[in-house]
Amino acid sequence: MYPPVFVSKPDPMTLYVGKQAVFQCSLTGSSPMEVVWHKDNITISSEGNYVMKCEKNKYSLHIKSLELTDQGVYLCKASNSVGVATFSVELKVIDKPRFVTVIEPVSAAVNDPLRLECHVNEDTGVAVTWTRDGKKVHQSMECKLSFEDKVAVLEIPKSKLKDSGKYVCTAANEAADTNTVLLSYAFFPPAFVKKMESKLTWKQGIAARLQCTIKGSPELHIHWFWNERELNNGDKYKISFKSGVATVEIMNLLVTDSGRYTCEVSNNAGSESCSTLLSGKTSAHLLLKFLKTFVLAVCVYTENTLYSYILGNALCYSPKMLCVQCYLLLDFAQWFLSV
């Protein structure tokens, strides 16, 4: 009679979730021989996920589909009537990668850095790939990729509008692959395509309309100000923004509505503004402006033509007298408007 002796024993194993594990050993000794397998000091039965086999002097334990709970120390005990022999072996089970953080959409202004970051639960044997709108993203001077300490990072030092899109980060090992979706948006700061004129004059009593054309990534927020006081949409002010054109209408314009009007536009990438100095003029002011132009024209005319001085029913007898009369009329109009 001979006691049991293990001739060969399995080495420690590191396997992935879902794979099969096989512990096999060979032993010698007199029959009858009893072989029992234990995991963490608990006897294993040949059922469910476990299968035990014996072929001549070879004994094996099969774990059909590994789970994380199968990780541990396994012990094989062989005995007969004259002795006992044992050996133990460790099994490590690597989980399939999973993303452990909730990913929020990321945005950045054009020319600003963009960083996308994913955390996974496992990095052993894990390979990470990135795609944007279905196309693989490669390492380059414009895009840096890294995967360290279970953190996958995609960095764009200077983002462009083309960097906007649907990004997918995929982490894979022999157990499985998994992915997560990140949405990235690159924003253009707002800019004025067409600004308001620096100075505007509108006739009193009618609606004055101020407009400017704007471009920039949505969502654009428009605010109008009069002498630094924000204007609200209502009966007095009609504010709109359509097809890139920001408009404010000042209803029933009065001289007291004169002042500096400012349009301010902003989005997540920045803000911009433009202003105009609006003057509300009465009909008399417009008449004065006409008279000034008229006097200048008459004086130029009389300077060049000595005898062509009859305008309508002439009230003067010489070109010089015509100029004097025009200037007197102009002085009277200015005095009248100042009263």
C-alpha positions in Angstrom: 0.0 0.0 0.0 1.3 3.5 -1.0 0.1 6.8 0.3 -1.1 9.5 -2.3 1.6 11.7 -3.9 0.9 14.6 -6.3 3.1 14.1 -9.4 1.9 17.3 -11.1 0.0 20.3 -9.8 -1.6 23.4 -11.6 0.0 26.8 -11.4 -1.8 29.9 -10.1 -4.2 31.3 -12.7 -5.4 34.7 -13.7 -8.4 34.5 -16.0 -11.2 36.8 -17.2 -14.9 36.7 -16.3 -16.8 34.4 -18.6 -13.8 32.2 -19.4 -13.4 28.6 -18.3 -10.9 27.5 -15.6 -9.4 24.0 -15.4 -7.4 22.8 -12.4 -5.7 19.5 -13.2 -3.3 17.3 -11.2 -1.7 13.9 -11.4 -1.1 11.6 -8.4 0.1 8.2 -7.5 -0.9 6.0 -4.6 -2.8 2.8 -3.8 -6.5 2.5 -4.5 -9.1 3.2 -3.4 -8.3 6.9 -3.6 -10.6 9.7 -2.6 -10.1 13.2 -4.1 -12.0 16.2 -2.8 -11.8 19.9 -3.9 -12.3 22.9 -1.6 -12.6 26.6 -2.2 -11.9 28.9 0.7 -12.2 25.8 3.0 -15.6 24.9 1.6 -16.2 21.6 -0.1 -17.1 21.8 -3.8 -19.8 19.6 -5.3 -19.8 18.5 -8.9 -22.9 20.4 -9.9 -24.0 23.7 -11.5 -20.9 25.7 -12.6 -18.5 23.1 -11.3 -17.5 19.7 -12.9 -15.0 17.3 -11.4 -13.4 14.6 -13.6 -11.2 11.6 -13.1 -9.3 9.7 -15.8 -6.9 7.1 -14.6 -4.5 9.0 -12.3 -5.5 12.5 -13.6 -8.0 14.5 -11.5 -9.4 17.9 -12.6 -11.9 20.6 -11.5 -13.6 22.6 -14.3 -15.3 25.9 -13.7 -17.5 26.4 -16.8 -18.0 30.2 -16.8 -16.0 32.3 -14.4 -17.6 34.9 -12.2 -16.0 37.3 -9.8 -17.1 35.1 -6.9 -15.0 32.3 -8.2 -11.9 34.1 -7.3 -10.0 32.6 -4.3 -7.8 29.8 -3.1 -8.6 26.2 -4.2 -7.4 23.1 -2.3 -7.2 19.6 -3.6 -7.1 16.8 -0.9 -6.3 13.2 -1.9 -6.5 10.4 0.7 -6.4 6.6 1.0 -6.1 4.2 3.9 -2.4 4.9 4.4 -2.1 8.7 3.9 -3.2 12.1 2.8 -1.8 14.6 0.3 -2.9 18.2 -0.5 -2.0 21.2 -2.6 -3.5 24.6 -3.0 -3.6 27.1 -5.9 -4.9 30.6 -6.3 -7.3 31.8 -8.9 -7.7 35.5 -9.8 -10.7 36.6 -11.9 -10.5 39.8 -13.9 -13.8 41.6 -14.3 -15.0 43.0 -17.6 -14.5 46.7 -17.7 -17.4 48.9 -16.6 -17.7 52.7 -16.5 -18.2 53.8 -12.9 -19.0 57.5 -13.4 -21.9 59.2 -15.0 -20.8 61.2 -18.0 -22.3 64.6 -18.6 -22.2 66.5 -21.9 -19.1 68.7 -22.3 -18.8 72.1 -24.0 -16.0 74.4 -24.8 -15.5 77.6 -26.7 -13.6 77.5 -30.0 -9.9 77.7 -29.3 -10.4 76.7 -25.7 -9.2 73.2 -24.4 -11.6 70.3 -24.5 -11.2 67.4 -22.1 -13.3 64.2 -22.0 -12.7 61.8 -19.1 -14.1 58.3 -18.3 -13.4 56.2 -15.2 -13.5 52.3 -15.4 -13.5 49.7 -12.7 -10.8 47.6 -14.3 -7.6 48.2 -16.2 -5.9 44.8 -16.4 -5.6 43.9 -20.0 -8.0 46.7 -20.9 -7.6 48.6 -24.2 -9.4 51.9 -24.7 -10.6 53.3 -28.1 -12.4 56.6 -28.9 -14.7 57.4 -31.8 -16.3 60.6 -32.9 -19.6 60.3 -34.9 -18.6 56.7 -35.7 -15.0 57.4 -36.8 -12.0 56.3 -34.8 -10.1 59.1 -33.1 -6.3 58.8 -33.4 -3.5 60.2 -31.3 -2.1 63.4 -32.8 -0.8 66.9 -32.0 -4.4 68.1 -32.0 -5.8 65.2 -29.9 -4.1 63.5 -27.0 -5.2 60.1 -25.7 -4.2 58.5 -22.4 -5.3 55.7 -20.1 -3.8 55.6 -16.7 -5.0 54.5 -13.2 -8.3 53.4 -14.7 -9.0 56.8 -16.2 -9.4 57.2 -20.0 -8.8 60.8 -21.2 -9.2 62.5 -24.5 -7.8 66.0 -24.7 -8.0 68.6 -27.4 -5.7 71.6 -26.5 -7.4 74.0 -29.0 -10.9 73.0 -29.9 -12.5 73.7 -33.3 -16.1 73.6 -34.4 -15.4 70.3 -36.2 -14.6 68.8 -32.8 -18.3 68.9 -31.8 -20.0 65.6 -32.0 -21.0 62.3 -30.3 -17.9 60.7 -28.7 -17.9 57.0 -27.7 -15.3 55.6 -25.4 -14.9 51.8 -25.5 -13.0 49.8 -22.9 -12.3 46.2 -23.8 -10.5 43.1 -22.4 -10.8 39.4 -23.0 -13.8 39.3 -20.8 -15.9 41.8 -22.8 -16.1 45.3 -24.1 -18.3 48.1 -22.9 -18.7 51.7 -24.0 -20.1 55.0 -22.9 -21.3 57.9 -24.9 -20.2 61.5 -24.4 -21.6 64.5 -26.1 -19.1 67.3 -26.9 -19.9 70.8 -28.2 -17.4 73.4 -29.4 -18.9 76.9 -29.4 -18.1 80.0 -31.4 -18.3 83.1 -29.3 -20.8 85.7 -30.6 -19.7 88.3 -33.1 -21.4 91.2 -35.0 -21.6 90.7 -38.7 -23.2 94.1 -39.1 -23.2 96.7 -36.3 -25.4 99.7 -35.8 -24.2 103.0 -37.0 -22.4 105.0 -34.3 -25.0 107.8 -34.5 -28.6 107.7 -35.7 -31.4 110.3 -36.0 -35.1 109.5 -36.1 -38.1 111.7 -36.5 -40.2 112.2 -33.4 -43.6 110.5 -33.3 -42.7 107.4 -35.4 -41.2 104.1 -34.5 -37.4 104.0 -34.5 -35.9 100.6 -35.4 -32.4 99.6 -34.4 -30.9 96.4 -35.9 -27.7 94.4 -35.9 -26.7 91.1 -37.5 -25.1 88.5 -35.2 -23.3 85.1 -35.7 -22.2 82.6 -33.0 -23.0 79.2 -31.6 -26.4 78.7 -30.0 -27.9 79.4 -27.6 -27.5 83.2 -28.1 -28.9 85.5 -25.5 -29.8 89.0 -26.6 -30.2 92.0 -24.2 -30.9 95.6 -25.1 -29.9 98.6 -22.9 -30.8 102.3 -23.0 -28.2 104.4 -21.1 -27.2 101.2 -19.2 -30.8 100.4 -18.3 -32.0 97.0 -19.6 -35.1 97.2 -21.9 -38.0 94.8 -21.7 -40.3 93.7 -24.4 -43.6 95.5 -24.1 -45.7 98.4 -25.5 -42.8 100.8 -25.7 -40.1 98.4 -26.9 -40.6 95.6 -29.4 -37.6 93.2 -29.1 -37.0 90.3 -31.5 -34.2 88.0 -32.7 -34.8 86.2 -35.9 -32.4 84.7 -38.5 -29.4 86.2 -36.9 -30.9 89.7 -36.8 -31.4 91.4 -33.4 -34.0 94.2 -33.5 -35.5 96.7 -31.0 -38.3 99.0 -32.1 -38.9 102.1 -30.0 -42.6 103.0 -30.4 -43.8 106.6 -30.7 -40.3 108.1 -30.5 -39.9 111.1 -28.3 -37.0 113.5 -27.8 -36.6 112.1 -24.3 -35.9 108.7 -25.8 -32.6 110.0 -27.1 -29.5 108.4 -25.7 -27.1 105.5 -26.1 -28.6 102.1 -27.1 -26.5 99.0 -26.6 -27.1 95.4 -27.9 -25.4 92.8 -25.9 -25.2 89.2 -27.0 -23.7 86.2 -25.2 -23.4 82.4 -25.2 -21.3 79.8 -23.4 -18.2 80.9 -25.3 -18.3 84.6 -24.5 -20.1 87.9 -25.0 -20.0 91.0 -27.3 -21.8 94.3 -27.6 -22.3 97.3 -29.9 -23.9 100.7 -29.4 -25.4 103.6 -31.2 -26.2 107.2 -30.1 -29.8 107.8 -31.0 -31.3 111.3 -31.4 -35.0 112.0 -31.6 -35.7 115.1 -33.7 -38.9 117.2 -34.0 -40.2 118.4 -37.4 -38.7 121.8 -36.6 -35.3 120.4 -36.2 -35.6 118.7 -39.5 -36.7 122.0 -41.1 -33.6 123.7 -39.5 -31.4 121.0 -41.1 -33.0 121.7 -44.4 -32.5 125.4 -44.1 -28.8 125.0 -43.3 -28.4 122.9 -46.5 -30.5 125.4 -48.5 -28.4 128.4 -47.3 -25.2 126.7 -48.1 -26.5 125.8 -51.6 -27.6 129.4 -52.3 -24.3 130.9 -51.2 -22.3 128.4 -53.3 -24.6 129.2 -56.2 -24.3 132.9 -55.9 -20.6 132.7 -55.6 -20.4 131.1 -59.0 -23.3 132.9 -60.8 -23.6 136.6 -60.2 -26.8 137.1 -62.0 -28.8 133.9 -61.5 -30.4 134.9 -58.2 -34.1 134.7 -58.8 -35.5 131.8 -56.8 -39.3 131.5 -57.0 -40.7 134.9 -56.3 -37.4 136.7 -55.5 -37.4 138.9 -52.4 -33.9 140.3 -53.0 -32.3 142.5 -55.6 -28.7 141.1 -55.6 -26.9 137.8 -54.9 -25.3 139.2 -51.8 -28.7 140.4 -50.5 -30.1 136.9 -51.1 -27.4 135.3 -48.9 -28.0 137.9 -46.2 -31.7 137.2 -46.2 -31.1 133.4 -46.0 -28.7 133.8 -43.1 -31.3 136.0 -41.3 -33.9 133.3 -41.8 -31.6 130.7 -40.5 -30.8 132.8 -37.4 -34.5 133.2 -36.7 -35.1 129.5 -37.0 -32.3 128.7 -34.6 -33.6 131.3 -32.1 -37.1 129.9 -32.4 -36.0 126.4 -31.6 -34.0 127.5 -28.6 -37.0 129.3 -27.0 
